[in-house]
């Protein structure tokens, strides 16, 4: 019997025994070029040798500032084997934000994907006392910086010159323990400066193995990776777990090219945040809306046939009788064509990072893509709970990975409704921040998630909202914004929604319309406009979106109802600063950026 896996180093060497010809693949000149497991082992071991020869020792921190690419994974595994905790930095951060993490983490080396990333480092190097060297993956090194700059290709060449010493690297990997620090992942910092969650080999390994017990997966999968590897969800599910089961990992060129890349890669499994699934859902419905009357009628007939059996699909039951016959016809008429637009071979999707709307989940299950929604945080490696096959329930994030751990509940609900968790997946603490660690992990070892939720009599977990994001009106009523925002986003005319109302006497909303749907409707109504901003000034357009908002209001308690709204003419984005790298809304930033619109809704504009 094989020895149990305790470290990511052991996971790596066990996984390369699959000997895939395309363990990793990325585009070069528009064509996917594969890297085999054998090539990957060589690249990882050569890199580890070169870094060790240049003076890096176990325990030194190495930062990564790069978009997804094979070099990211190669570096990650080399660091894991050598015992170098890597510090992951989103490539989208500005130079000051990146410098803060480099300084706080005390990184000795930083690996940069290109000159734009390296320039961020060079601009602040004087204020980074621990930093000794920077490595550039693509491009040419600038001259005359007075800094130690190294090309990625140089490290590979140096490692190749020590080919005979490669067995030493495997020996280093055997020395890694579950308690060794694997990585520092900095939280998004929506409410304060980012904090570096310290995660061990054992944290990530336990999460990989327990997730696979909850959702078993066979070898032979092909995964399209497009969430940033800096994000814990992609790192665990899209890299370590996929590697462990022998899946081929193909990197999307960018989030913008995912639709085209899916047709080429034909993935069988997908891991994503809800925003991507929401965009696919909206895109398909927008396409239906512009189709002929006959095609629209066929689509809606098929969706009705799907909704009649979706509860059986959730439970994994066989579909017989008249309803099953109608659904099989619907598959052939419409749903198989939708699947073809997703590559044609997608068998499983996993959603995490934020709540997934019930209508979106229902849609994917109906068309033949089971989405299993899970829940977790960076500090929990990340998975705490996940929906299992045959147990899927929209609005629920499934049962926790364990019922108990070391004789105590793995998950419990505090008196105030906060979800608490203790177990093998919980971080060591926040790097160099004892106060924040004490605030996050109590004396009983339970991590306080900051999320409000409850469990039903089957142990299934439901998330209500973020504890710090609960809106408390001036009348003392508590309103959970996320469920209401999700209800709004399920409407075809609404793309994004942010509720406002803390310490105010009523609730309002900032709304970004779905302009594809809205522009099409404006065309039917012969409403003239030249820009989206001009379109939103039309009273008919405001009334149209308002009527969709009222549909949601009808389902809410009086104190939850949205009394006024402001329409925004541009989508909230990561680049615009309104979203975190994991595509969550930065509420403080949104409140500041749209202060004028918010004050106008409350009638408090001051000259």
Secondary structure, DSSP 8 states (H G I E B T S, - for coil): ------SHHHHHHHHGGG--TTSEEEEETTEEEEE-HHHHHHHHHHHHHHHHHTT--TT--EEEE--SSHHHHHHHHHHHHHT--EEEE-TTS-HHHHHHHHHHHT-SEEEESSHHHHHHHHHHGGG-TT--EEEESSS---SS--SEEEEHHHHHHHHHTTGGGHHHHHHHHHH--TTSEEEEEE---SSSS--EEEEEHHHHHHHHHHHHHHS---S--EEEE-S-TTSHHIIIIIIIIHHHTT-EEEE-S-GGGHHHHHHHH--SEEEE-HHHHHHHHHHHHHHHHTS-HHHHHHHHHHHHHHHTTHHHHHHT----HHHHHHHHHHIIIIIHHHHHHTTS---EEEE-SS---HHHHHHHHHHT--EEEEEEEGGGTEEEEE--TT---TT---EES-SEETTEESEEE-TTSEEEE-STTS-SEETT-HHHHHHHB-TTS-EEEEEEEEE-TT-BEEEEEEGGG-EE-TTS-EE-HHHHHHHHHTSTTEEEEEEE-TTSSSEEEEEEE-HHHHHHHHHHTT---SSHHHHHTSHHHHHHHHHHHHHHHTTS-GGGSEEEEEEESS---TTTTSB-TTS-B-HHHHHHHTHHHHHHHTT----
